[in-house]
Amino acid sequence: MMDVTELPFNRFVGVQKCTDRANGIFQLPGLSQYLNHLGTVHASALFALAEASSGQFLAQHLVLDPNTIIPVLRRGDIKYRKPAMGVVYSKGTFEPDDWDHFHETFDRKRRALISFGIEILNQDDVTVALASYEWFIAERKDH
C-alpha cells in the first residue's frame, strides 16, 4: 500500500500518521506554522489534512491491486464547524453499501466512483470539520 505521507506535498505540509487516537488516520501537529490570522488552524491546513486522509482511507479500504488501478480525486467538499487549535487529526467514515456498489460497478465497467467522509477532530476529540470526497478509480490500460 502506498504511504500517502511520503507524497511530496504531504511531506511539505507535515502530515503525520496518527498513532495515539483510536481509528485515527493522519494528524497535523500543533505548530504555529498552521495558524491563520485568528490564531486557529488555517482552513487550508485542515483541507490538506482531510484530502491526504481521504487518499489513505481509500487505500486502506479498496480491495484492488494498487498496481493495476489509477485513483484520481474527482471532488472534495469540506464544512468547517468550529475553530481548531493544537493538534488535529482525521477519521474516515463510509457506508458499506457504497463500497458494494463501487465493486459491482468496477467489476462490470473497470472504472467506478466511490464517495466517503473524513472527519477532522481537535485534540479534545471535538469535530472541527466534516469533509466528503469522491474518487474516480479506473483500471490501468498498461496491464
Buried (B, 14 or more C-beta within 10 A) or exposed (E): EEEBBEBEEBEEBBBBEBEEBEEBBBBBEBEEEBBEEEEBBBEEBBBBBBBBBBBBBBBEEBEBEEEEBEBEEEEBEBEBEEEBBBBBBBBBEBEEEEBEBBBEBBEEEBEBBBBBBBBBBBBEEEEBBBBBBBBBBBBEEEE
